[in-house]
């Protein structure tokens, strides 16, 4: 389930997994896969960047709230609207509360999730920027402090809320942690993934 995170540019915004059967993340109105998020961070960690860094990320943008859908309505099985509603029709919320855990095999549903989101959005490139001097990170228009951005990384490491099922993380998440631990890139300074 997405949680509230503090940004410099947009105040408090939602970030996180929104369905336990998928590895897709939302960042306010942007949608992208955790496999790619972790892959970008692995690349950054391996480069041991200094100074300014800029690259592009592919995301889906859904600007209309109705097209995004009603997460709580979909979770409760009473209001299946927009993209999130269609995802929950295909991958419903578990009946037993103890089954509400993020699944490590969520990347396996990517083709199905992409087919659904393409009904509501097109993919496009956004600019991702690290400014080591100001210790800020930008994901498109969303700006974060170093520690604010690290909270997003910690969320993915934990499997968000409700955490990874049986505390088993996907290989791409473990690889991200391992690369970050070896990196001298300042944006990761002080980050502890326990």
PyMOL commands that place a pseudoatom at each C-alpha (Angstrom):
pseudoatom trace, name=CA, resn=UNK, resi=1, chain=A, elem=C, hetatm=0, pos=[0.000, 0.000, 0.000]
pseudoatom trace, name=CA, resn=UNK, resi=2, chain=A, elem=C, hetatm=0, pos=[1.349, 3.453, -0.854]
pseudoatom trace, name=CA, resn=UNK, resi=3, chain=A, elem=C, hetatm=0, pos=[2.384, 5.636, 2.046]
pseudoatom trace, name=CA, resn=UNK, resi=4, chain=A, elem=C, hetatm=0, pos=[2.833, 9.385, 2.440]
pseudoatom trace, name=CA, resn=UNK, resi=5, chain=A, elem=C, hetatm=0, pos=[6.306, 10.776, 1.791]
pseudoatom trace, name=CA, resn=UNK, resi=6, chain=A, elem=C, hetatm=0, pos=[7.622, 14.315, 2.072]
pseudoatom trace, name=CA, resn=UNK, resi=7, chain=A, elem=C, hetatm=0, pos=[8.823, 16.030, -1.097]
pseudoatom trace, name=CA, resn=UNK, resi=8, chain=A, elem=C, hetatm=0, pos=[10.401, 19.466, -1.408]
pseudoatom trace, name=CA, resn=UNK, resi=9, chain=A, elem=C, hetatm=0, pos=[8.364, 20.370, -4.468]
pseudoatom trace, name=CA, resn=UNK, resi=10, chain=A, elem=C, hetatm=0, pos=[4.874, 18.939, -3.901]
pseudoatom trace, name=CA, resn=UNK, resi=11, chain=A, elem=C, hetatm=0, pos=[4.533, 18.562, -0.136]
pseudoatom trace, name=CA, resn=UNK, resi=12, chain=A, elem=C, hetatm=0, pos=[3.327, 15.159, 1.021]
pseudoatom trace, name=CA, resn=UNK, resi=13, chain=A, elem=C, hetatm=0, pos=[2.780, 12.704, -1.822]
pseudoatom trace, name=CA, resn=UNK, resi=14, chain=A, elem=C, hetatm=0, pos=[1.924, 9.016, -2.145]
pseudoatom trace, name=CA, resn=UNK, resi=15, chain=A, elem=C, hetatm=0, pos=[4.588, 6.491, -3.095]
pseudoatom trace, name=CA, resn=UNK, resi=16, chain=A, elem=C, hetatm=0, pos=[4.557, 2.732, -3.114]
pseudoatom trace, name=CA, resn=UNK, resi=17, chain=A, elem=C, hetatm=0, pos=[3.189, -0.578, -4.225]
pseudoatom trace, name=CA, resn=UNK, resi=18, chain=A, elem=C, hetatm=0, pos=[-0.576, -0.572, -4.661]
pseudoatom trace, name=CA, resn=UNK, resi=19, chain=A, elem=C, hetatm=0, pos=[-1.258, -4.261, -5.335]
pseudoatom trace, name=CA, resn=UNK, resi=20, chain=A, elem=C, hetatm=0, pos=[0.550, -7.230, -3.754]
pseudoatom trace, name=CA, resn=UNK, resi=21, chain=A, elem=C, hetatm=0, pos=[0.566, -9.197, -7.022]
pseudoatom trace, name=CA, resn=UNK, resi=22, chain=A, elem=C, hetatm=0, pos=[2.465, -6.539, -8.994]
pseudoatom trace, name=CA, resn=UNK, resi=23, chain=A, elem=C, hetatm=0, pos=[5.856, -4.874, -8.685]
pseudoatom trace, name=CA, resn=UNK, resi=24, chain=A, elem=C, hetatm=0, pos=[4.478, -1.593, -10.062]
pseudoatom trace, name=CA, resn=UNK, resi=25, chain=A, elem=C, hetatm=0, pos=[4.988, 1.504, -7.922]
pseudoatom trace, name=CA, resn=UNK, resi=26, chain=A, elem=C, hetatm=0, pos=[3.129, 4.762, -7.969]
pseudoatom trace, name=CA, resn=UNK, resi=27, chain=A, elem=C, hetatm=0, pos=[4.647, 8.151, -7.254]
pseudoatom trace, name=CA, resn=UNK, resi=28, chain=A, elem=C, hetatm=0, pos=[1.699, 10.542, -7.019]
pseudoatom trace, name=CA, resn=UNK, resi=29, chain=A, elem=C, hetatm=0, pos=[0.507, 10.302, -10.654]
pseudoatom trace, name=CA, resn=UNK, resi=30, chain=A, elem=C, hetatm=0, pos=[3.514, 8.463, -12.095]
pseudoatom trace, name=CA, resn=UNK, resi=31, chain=A, elem=C, hetatm=0, pos=[3.573, 4.681, -12.395]
pseudoatom trace, name=CA, resn=UNK, resi=32, chain=A, elem=C, hetatm=0, pos=[6.706, 2.586, -12.987]
pseudoatom trace, name=CA, resn=UNK, resi=33, chain=A, elem=C, hetatm=0, pos=[8.021, -0.837, -12.092]
pseudoatom trace, name=CA, resn=UNK, resi=34, chain=A, elem=C, hetatm=0, pos=[10.148, -1.566, -9.023]
pseudoatom trace, name=CA, resn=UNK, resi=35, chain=A, elem=C, hetatm=0, pos=[12.432, -3.682, -11.207]
pseudoatom trace, name=CA, resn=UNK, resi=36, chain=A, elem=C, hetatm=0, pos=[13.311, -0.555, -13.166]
pseudoatom trace, name=CA, resn=UNK, resi=37, chain=A, elem=C, hetatm=0, pos=[13.512, 1.666, -10.072]
pseudoatom trace, name=CA, resn=UNK, resi=38, chain=A, elem=C, hetatm=0, pos=[16.029, -0.741, -8.523]
pseudoatom trace, name=CA, resn=UNK, resi=39, chain=A, elem=C, hetatm=0, pos=[17.855, -1.103, -11.833]
pseudoatom trace, name=CA, resn=UNK, resi=40, chain=A, elem=C, hetatm=0, pos=[18.354, 2.669, -12.059]
pseudoatom trace, name=CA, resn=UNK, resi=41, chain=A, elem=C, hetatm=0, pos=[19.693, 2.752, -8.498]
pseudoatom trace, name=CA, resn=UNK, resi=42, chain=A, elem=C, hetatm=0, pos=[22.072, -0.128, -9.230]
pseudoatom trace, name=CA, resn=UNK, resi=43, chain=A, elem=C, hetatm=0, pos=[23.412, 1.796, -12.226]
pseudoatom trace, name=CA, resn=UNK, resi=44, chain=A, elem=C, hetatm=0, pos=[23.879, 4.948, -10.135]
pseudoatom trace, name=CA, resn=UNK, resi=45, chain=A, elem=C, hetatm=0, pos=[25.565, 3.007, -7.319]
pseudoatom trace, name=CA, resn=UNK, resi=46, chain=A, elem=C, hetatm=0, pos=[27.986, 1.348, -9.734]
pseudoatom trace, name=CA, resn=UNK, resi=47, chain=A, elem=C, hetatm=0, pos=[29.035, 4.689, -11.234]
pseudoatom trace, name=CA, resn=UNK, resi=48, chain=A, elem=C, hetatm=0, pos=[30.041, 6.125, -7.825]
pseudoatom trace, name=CA, resn=UNK, resi=49, chain=A, elem=C, hetatm=0, pos=[28.845, 9.495, -9.025]
pseudoatom trace, name=CA, resn=UNK, resi=50, chain=A, elem=C, hetatm=0, pos=[30.196, 12.826, -7.948]
pseudoatom trace, name=CA, resn=UNK, resi=51, chain=A, elem=C, hetatm=0, pos=[28.567, 16.151, -8.703]
pseudoatom trace, name=CA, resn=UNK, resi=52, chain=A, elem=C, hetatm=0, pos=[25.579, 16.502, -11.002]
pseudoatom trace, name=CA, resn=UNK, resi=53, chain=A, elem=C, hetatm=0, pos=[23.957, 13.475, -12.671]
pseudoatom trace, name=CA, resn=UNK, resi=54, chain=A, elem=C, hetatm=0, pos=[21.047, 13.411, -15.086]
pseudoatom trace, name=CA, resn=UNK, resi=55, chain=A, elem=C, hetatm=0, pos=[19.336, 10.593, -16.957]
pseudoatom trace, name=CA, resn=UNK, resi=56, chain=A, elem=C, hetatm=0, pos=[15.876, 9.685, -18.166]
pseudoatom trace, name=CA, resn=UNK, resi=57, chain=A, elem=C, hetatm=0, pos=[13.372, 7.217, -16.759]
pseudoatom trace, name=CA, resn=UNK, resi=58, chain=A, elem=C, hetatm=0, pos=[10.367, 5.747, -18.507]
pseudoatom trace, name=CA, resn=UNK, resi=59, chain=A, elem=C, hetatm=0, pos=[7.109, 6.163, -16.575]
pseudoatom trace, name=CA, resn=UNK, resi=60, chain=A, elem=C, hetatm=0, pos=[3.375, 6.125, -17.147]
pseudoatom trace, name=CA, resn=UNK, resi=61, chain=A, elem=C, hetatm=0, pos=[1.535, 9.291, -16.182]
pseudoatom trace, name=CA, resn=UNK, resi=62, chain=A, elem=C, hetatm=0, pos=[-2.162, 9.313, -15.332]
pseudoatom trace, name=CA, resn=UNK, resi=63, chain=A, elem=C, hetatm=0, pos=[-3.217, 12.924, -14.818]
pseudoatom trace, name=CA, resn=UNK, resi=64, chain=A, elem=C, hetatm=0, pos=[-6.922, 12.361, -14.165]
pseudoatom trace, name=CA, resn=UNK, resi=65, chain=A, elem=C, hetatm=0, pos=[-7.769, 11.012, -10.689]
pseudoatom trace, name=CA, resn=UNK, resi=66, chain=A, elem=C, hetatm=0, pos=[-10.758, 9.115, -12.111]
pseudoatom trace, name=CA, resn=UNK, resi=67, chain=A, elem=C, hetatm=0, pos=[-8.436, 7.304, -14.517]
pseudoatom trace, name=CA, resn=UNK, resi=68, chain=A, elem=C, hetatm=0, pos=[-6.129, 6.406, -11.611]
pseudoatom trace, name=CA, resn=UNK, resi=69, chain=A, elem=C, hetatm=0, pos=[-9.052, 4.902, -9.712]
pseudoatom trace, name=CA, resn=UNK, resi=70, chain=A, elem=C, hetatm=0, pos=[-10.151, 4.405, -6.139]
pseudoatom trace, name=CA, resn=UNK, resi=71, chain=A, elem=C, hetatm=0, pos=[-7.584, 2.324, -4.240]
pseudoatom trace, name=CA, resn=UNK, resi=72, chain=A, elem=C, hetatm=0, pos=[-9.601, 1.920, -1.046]
pseudoatom trace, name=CA, resn=UNK, resi=73, chain=A, elem=C, hetatm=0, pos=[-12.778, 1.112, -2.975]
pseudoatom trace, name=CA, resn=UNK, resi=74, chain=A, elem=C, hetatm=0, pos=[-10.898, -1.521, -4.992]
pseudoatom trace, name=CA, resn=UNK, resi=75, chain=A, elem=C, hetatm=0, pos=[-9.286, -3.024, -1.872]
pseudoatom trace, name=CA, resn=UNK, resi=76, chain=A, elem=C, hetatm=0, pos=[-12.725, -3.370, -0.260]
pseudoatom trace, name=CA, resn=UNK, resi=77, chain=A, elem=C, hetatm=0, pos=[-14.209, -4.759, -3.478]
pseudoatom trace, name=CA, resn=UNK, resi=78, chain=A, elem=C, hetatm=0, pos=[-16.897, -2.099, -3.766]
pseudoatom trace, name=CA, resn=UNK, resi=79, chain=A, elem=C, hetatm=0, pos=[-15.609, 0.423, -6.340]
pseudoatom trace, name=CA, resn=UNK, resi=80, chain=A, elem=C, hetatm=0, pos=[-13.574, -0.767, -9.307]
pseudoatom trace, name=CA, resn=UNK, resi=81, chain=A, elem=C, hetatm=0, pos=[-12.773, 2.370, -11.289]
pseudoatom trace, name=CA, resn=UNK, resi=82, chain=A, elem=C, hetatm=0, pos=[-9.857, 3.434, -13.435]
pseudoatom trace, name=CA, resn=UNK, resi=83, chain=A, elem=C, hetatm=0, pos=[-6.518, 1.706, -13.717]
pseudoatom trace, name=CA, resn=UNK, resi=84, chain=A, elem=C, hetatm=0, pos=[-6.344, 0.574, -10.091]
pseudoatom trace, name=CA, resn=UNK, resi=85, chain=A, elem=C, hetatm=0, pos=[-9.890, -0.803, -10.262]
pseudoatom trace, name=CA, resn=UNK, resi=86, chain=A, elem=C, hetatm=0, pos=[-9.020, -2.929, -13.294]
pseudoatom trace, name=CA, resn=UNK, resi=87, chain=A, elem=C, hetatm=0, pos=[-5.884, -4.213, -11.577]
pseudoatom trace, name=CA, resn=UNK, resi=88, chain=A, elem=C, hetatm=0, pos=[-7.935, -5.251, -8.543]
pseudoatom trace, name=CA, resn=UNK, resi=89, chain=A, elem=C, hetatm=0, pos=[-10.534, -6.974, -10.728]
pseudoatom trace, name=CA, resn=UNK, resi=90, chain=A, elem=C, hetatm=0, pos=[-7.707, -9.125, -12.085]
pseudoatom trace, name=CA, resn=UNK, resi=91, chain=A, elem=C, hetatm=0, pos=[-5.743, -9.396, -8.793]
pseudoatom trace, name=CA, resn=UNK, resi=92, chain=A, elem=C, hetatm=0, pos=[-8.209, -8.927, -5.911]
pseudoatom trace, name=CA, resn=UNK, resi=93, chain=A, elem=C, hetatm=0, pos=[-7.285, -8.082, -2.356]
pseudoatom trace, name=CA, resn=UNK, resi=94, chain=A, elem=C, hetatm=0, pos=[-6.771, -11.290, -0.344]
pseudoatom trace, name=CA, resn=UNK, resi=95, chain=A, elem=C, hetatm=0, pos=[-9.671, -12.517, 1.773]
pseudoatom trace, name=CA, resn=UNK, resi=96, chain=A, elem=C, hetatm=0, pos=[-7.474, -13.361, 4.758]
pseudoatom trace, name=CA, resn=UNK, resi=97, chain=A, elem=C, hetatm=0, pos=[-5.612, -10.432, 6.369]
pseudoatom trace, name=CA, resn=UNK, resi=98, chain=A, elem=C, hetatm=0, pos=[-2.532, -12.618, 6.952]
pseudoatom trace, name=CA, resn=UNK, resi=99, chain=A, elem=C, hetatm=0, pos=[-2.217, -13.042, 3.150]
pseudoatom trace, name=CA, resn=UNK, resi=100, chain=A, elem=C, hetatm=0, pos=[-1.796, -9.274, 2.698]
pseudoatom trace, name=CA, resn=UNK, resi=101, chain=A, elem=C, hetatm=0, pos=[1.955, -9.337, 1.936]
pseudoatom trace, name=CA, resn=UNK, resi=102, chain=A, elem=C, hetatm=0, pos=[3.865, -7.988, -1.060]
pseudoatom trace, name=CA, resn=UNK, resi=103, chain=A, elem=C, hetatm=0, pos=[4.799, -10.918, -3.299]
pseudoatom trace, name=CA, resn=UNK, resi=104, chain=A, elem=C, hetatm=0, pos=[8.414, -11.273, -4.417]
pseudoatom trace, name=CA, resn=UNK, resi=105, chain=A, elem=C, hetatm=0, pos=[7.227, -12.776, -7.704]
pseudoatom trace, name=CA, resn=UNK, resi=106, chain=A, elem=C, hetatm=0, pos=[5.227, -9.627, -8.580]
pseudoatom trace, name=CA, resn=UNK, resi=107, chain=A, elem=C, hetatm=0, pos=[7.436, -8.869, -11.588]
pseudoatom trace, name=CA, resn=UNK, resi=108, chain=A, elem=C, hetatm=0, pos=[5.861, -11.922, -13.237]
pseudoatom trace, name=CA, resn=UNK, resi=109, chain=A, elem=C, hetatm=0, pos=[2.588, -10.033, -13.778]
pseudoatom trace, name=CA, resn=UNK, resi=110, chain=A, elem=C, hetatm=0, pos=[4.236, -7.188, -15.692]
pseudoatom trace, name=CA, resn=UNK, resi=111, chain=A, elem=C, hetatm=0, pos=[2.736, -8.031, -19.095]
pseudoatom trace, name=CA, resn=UNK, resi=112, chain=A, elem=C, hetatm=0, pos=[-0.780, -8.077, -17.647]
pseudoatom trace, name=CA, resn=UNK, resi=113, chain=A, elem=C, hetatm=0, pos=[-0.275, -4.857, -15.662]
pseudoatom trace, name=CA, resn=UNK, resi=114, chain=A, elem=C, hetatm=0, pos=[1.208, -3.069, -18.692]
pseudoatom trace, name=CA, resn=UNK, resi=115, chain=A, elem=C, hetatm=0, pos=[-1.736, -4.148, -20.850]
pseudoatom trace, name=CA, resn=UNK, resi=116, chain=A, elem=C, hetatm=0, pos=[-4.092, -2.614, -18.284]
pseudoatom trace, name=CA, resn=UNK, resi=117, chain=A, elem=C, hetatm=0, pos=[-2.221, 0.671, -17.773]
pseudoatom trace, name=CA, resn=UNK, resi=118, chain=A, elem=C, hetatm=0, pos=[-1.926, 1.232, -21.521]
pseudoatom trace, name=CA, resn=UNK, resi=119, chain=A, elem=C, hetatm=0, pos=[-5.709, 1.680, -21.543]
pseudoatom trace, name=CA, resn=UNK, resi=120, chain=A, elem=C, hetatm=0, pos=[-5.292, 4.731, -19.289]
pseudoatom trace, name=CA, resn=UNK, resi=121, chain=A, elem=C, hetatm=0, pos=[-1.840, 6.177, -20.026]
pseudoatom trace, name=CA, resn=UNK, resi=122, chain=A, elem=C, hetatm=0, pos=[1.092, 6.250, -22.405]
pseudoatom trace, name=CA, resn=UNK, resi=123, chain=A, elem=C, hetatm=0, pos=[4.665, 5.836, -21.340]
pseudoatom trace, name=CA, resn=UNK, resi=124, chain=A, elem=C, hetatm=0, pos=[7.039, 8.759, -21.668]
pseudoatom trace, name=CA, resn=UNK, resi=125, chain=A, elem=C, hetatm=0, pos=[10.467, 9.842, -20.501]
pseudoatom trace, name=CA, resn=UNK, resi=126, chain=A, elem=C, hetatm=0, pos=[11.041, 11.990, -17.421]
pseudoatom trace, name=CA, resn=UNK, resi=127, chain=A, elem=C, hetatm=0, pos=[14.305, 13.457, -16.218]
pseudoatom trace, name=CA, resn=UNK, resi=128, chain=A, elem=C, hetatm=0, pos=[15.905, 12.007, -13.099]
pseudoatom trace, name=CA, resn=UNK, resi=129, chain=A, elem=C, hetatm=0, pos=[18.494, 14.321, -11.510]
pseudoatom trace, name=CA, resn=UNK, resi=130, chain=A, elem=C, hetatm=0, pos=[20.932, 13.980, -8.638]
pseudoatom trace, name=CA, resn=UNK, resi=131, chain=A, elem=C, hetatm=0, pos=[22.459, 17.235, -7.407]
pseudoatom trace, name=CA, resn=UNK, resi=132, chain=A, elem=C, hetatm=0, pos=[25.151, 16.180, -4.970]
pseudoatom trace, name=CA, resn=UNK, resi=133, chain=A, elem=C, hetatm=0, pos=[25.942, 19.781, -4.043]
pseudoatom trace, name=CA, resn=UNK, resi=134, chain=A, elem=C, hetatm=0, pos=[22.437, 20.470, -2.723]
pseudoatom trace, name=CA, resn=UNK, resi=135, chain=A, elem=C, hetatm=0, pos=[21.872, 16.793, -1.812]
pseudoatom trace, name=CA, resn=UNK, resi=136, chain=A, elem=C, hetatm=0, pos=[18.621, 16.756, -3.763]
pseudoatom trace, name=CA, resn=UNK, resi=137, chain=A, elem=C, hetatm=0, pos=[17.076, 14.203, -6.111]
pseudoatom trace, name=CA, resn=UNK, resi=138, chain=A, elem=C, hetatm=0, pos=[14.413, 14.950, -8.725]
pseudoatom trace, name=CA, resn=UNK, resi=139, chain=A, elem=C, hetatm=0, pos=[12.146, 12.355, -10.306]
pseudoatom trace, name=CA, resn=UNK, resi=140, chain=A, elem=C, hetatm=0, pos=[10.514, 14.426, -13.016]
pseudoatom trace, name=CA, resn=UNK, resi=141, chain=A, elem=C, hetatm=0, pos=[8.992, 17.429, -11.204]
pseudoatom trace, name=CA, resn=UNK, resi=142, chain=A, elem=C, hetatm=0, pos=[9.125, 15.731, -7.783]
pseudoatom trace, name=CA, resn=UNK, resi=143, chain=A, elem=C, hetatm=0, pos=[12.095, 16.922, -5.712]
pseudoatom trace, name=CA, resn=UNK, resi=144, chain=A, elem=C, hetatm=0, pos=[13.367, 15.211, -2.564]
pseudoatom trace, name=CA, resn=UNK, resi=145, chain=A, elem=C, hetatm=0, pos=[16.100, 15.813, -0.040]
pseudoatom trace, name=CA, resn=UNK, resi=146, chain=A, elem=C, hetatm=0, pos=[18.735, 13.083, 0.160]
pseudoatom trace, name=CA, resn=UNK, resi=147, chain=A, elem=C, hetatm=0, pos=[17.071, 11.628, 3.257]
pseudoatom trace, name=CA, resn=UNK, resi=148, chain=A, elem=C, hetatm=0, pos=[13.612, 11.958, 1.681]
pseudoatom trace, name=CA, resn=UNK, resi=149, chain=A, elem=C, hetatm=0, pos=[14.770, 10.021, -1.371]
pseudoatom trace, name=CA, resn=UNK, resi=150, chain=A, elem=C, hetatm=0, pos=[16.366, 7.417, 0.868]
pseudoatom trace, name=CA, resn=UNK, resi=151, chain=A, elem=C, hetatm=0, pos=[12.962, 6.865, 2.493]
pseudoatom trace, name=CA, resn=UNK, resi=152, chain=A, elem=C, hetatm=0, pos=[11.637, 5.779, -0.925]
pseudoatom trace, name=CA, resn=UNK, resi=153, chain=A, elem=C, hetatm=0, pos=[14.511, 3.298, -1.226]
pseudoatom trace, name=CA, resn=UNK, resi=154, chain=A, elem=C, hetatm=0, pos=[13.854, 1.963, 2.286]
pseudoatom trace, name=CA, resn=UNK, resi=155, chain=A, elem=C, hetatm=0, pos=[10.181, 1.499, 1.436]
pseudoatom trace, name=CA, resn=UNK, resi=156, chain=A, elem=C, hetatm=0, pos=[11.041, -0.690, -1.577]
pseudoatom trace, name=CA, resn=UNK, resi=157, chain=A, elem=C, hetatm=0, pos=[13.615, -2.623, 0.480]
pseudoatom trace, name=CA, resn=UNK, resi=158, chain=A, elem=C, hetatm=0, pos=[10.987, -3.397, 3.147]
pseudoatom trace, name=CA, resn=UNK, resi=159, chain=A, elem=C, hetatm=0, pos=[8.299, -4.310, 0.623]
pseudoatom trace, name=CA, resn=UNK, resi=160, chain=A, elem=C, hetatm=0, pos=[6.346, -1.275, 1.678]
pseudoatom trace, name=CA, resn=UNK, resi=161, chain=A, elem=C, hetatm=0, pos=[3.342, -1.762, 3.825]
pseudoatom trace, name=CA, resn=UNK, resi=162, chain=A, elem=C, hetatm=0, pos=[2.635, -4.713, 4.435]
pseudoatom trace, name=CA, resn=UNK, resi=163, chain=A, elem=C, hetatm=0, pos=[6.286, -5.833, 3.800]
pseudoatom trace, name=CA, resn=UNK, resi=164, chain=A, elem=C, hetatm=0, pos=[7.568, -8.688, 1.672]
pseudoatom trace, name=CA, resn=UNK, resi=165, chain=A, elem=C, hetatm=0, pos=[5.803, -12.012, 2.099]
pseudoatom trace, name=CA, resn=UNK, resi=166, chain=A, elem=C, hetatm=0, pos=[7.847, -14.192, 4.485]
pseudoatom trace, name=CA, resn=UNK, resi=167, chain=A, elem=C, hetatm=0, pos=[10.508, -11.410, 4.361]
pseudoatom trace, name=CA, resn=UNK, resi=168, chain=A, elem=C, hetatm=0, pos=[11.707, -12.867, 1.029]
pseudoatom trace, name=CA, resn=UNK, resi=169, chain=A, elem=C, hetatm=0, pos=[12.814, -10.093, -1.308]
pseudoatom trace, name=CA, resn=UNK, resi=170, chain=A, elem=C, hetatm=0, pos=[13.108, -10.343, -5.087]
pseudoatom trace, name=CA, resn=UNK, resi=171, chain=A, elem=C, hetatm=0, pos=[16.639, -10.683, -6.455]
pseudoatom trace, name=CA, resn=UNK, resi=172, chain=A, elem=C, hetatm=0, pos=[16.528, -7.195, -8.000]
pseudoatom trace, name=CA, resn=UNK, resi=173, chain=A, elem=C, hetatm=0, pos=[15.861, -5.659, -4.560]
pseudoatom trace, name=CA, resn=UNK, resi=174, chain=A, elem=C, hetatm=0, pos=[18.723, -7.620, -2.956]
pseudoatom trace, name=CA, resn=UNK, resi=175, chain=A, elem=C, hetatm=0, pos=[21.033, -6.589, -5.822]
pseudoatom trace, name=CA, resn=UNK, resi=176, chain=A, elem=C, hetatm=0, pos=[20.067, -2.940, -5.258]
pseudoatom trace, name=CA, resn=UNK, resi=177, chain=A, elem=C, hetatm=0, pos=[20.945, -3.181, -1.574]
pseudoatom trace, name=CA, resn=UNK, resi=178, chain=A, elem=C, hetatm=0, pos=[24.278, -4.873, -2.294]
pseudoatom trace, name=CA, resn=UNK, resi=179, chain=A, elem=C, hetatm=0, pos=[25.325, -2.270, -4.883]
pseudoatom trace, name=CA, resn=UNK, resi=180, chain=A, elem=C, hetatm=0, pos=[24.265, 0.662, -2.701]
pseudoatom trace, name=CA, resn=UNK, resi=181, chain=A, elem=C, hetatm=0, pos=[26.289, -0.771, 0.215]
pseudoatom trace, name=CA, resn=UNK, resi=182, chain=A, elem=C, hetatm=0, pos=[29.445, -0.686, -1.959]
pseudoatom trace, name=CA, resn=UNK, resi=183, chain=A, elem=C, hetatm=0, pos=[28.830, 2.725, -3.494]
pseudoatom trace, name=CA, resn=UNK, resi=184, chain=A, elem=C, hetatm=0, pos=[30.555, 5.969, -2.590]
pseudoatom trace, name=CA, resn=UNK, resi=185, chain=A, elem=C, hetatm=0, pos=[27.825, 8.034, -4.265]
pseudoatom trace, name=CA, resn=UNK, resi=186, chain=A, elem=C, hetatm=0, pos=[26.894, 10.763, -1.790]
pseudoatom trace, name=CA, resn=UNK, resi=187, chain=A, elem=C, hetatm=0, pos=[23.147, 10.410, -2.338]
pseudoatom trace, name=CA, resn=UNK, resi=188, chain=A, elem=C, hetatm=0, pos=[23.362, 7.020, -0.597]
pseudoatom trace, name=CA, resn=UNK, resi=189, chain=A, elem=C, hetatm=0, pos=[25.451, 8.344, 2.296]
pseudoatom trace, name=CA, resn=UNK, resi=190, chain=A, elem=C, hetatm=0, pos=[24.131, 7.122, 5.645]
pseudoatom trace, name=CA, resn=UNK, resi=191, chain=A, elem=C, hetatm=0, pos=[21.528, 4.843, 4.062]
pseudoatom trace, name=CA, resn=UNK, resi=192, chain=A, elem=C, hetatm=0, pos=[21.045, 1.673, 6.096]
pseudoatom trace, name=CA, resn=UNK, resi=193, chain=A, elem=C, hetatm=0, pos=[18.947, -1.097, 4.626]
pseudoatom trace, name=CA, resn=UNK, resi=194, chain=A, elem=C, hetatm=0, pos=[18.328, -3.534, 7.431]
for i in range(1, 194): cmd.bond("trace and resi %d" % i, "trace and resi %d" % (i + 1))
show_as sticks, trace
zoom trace
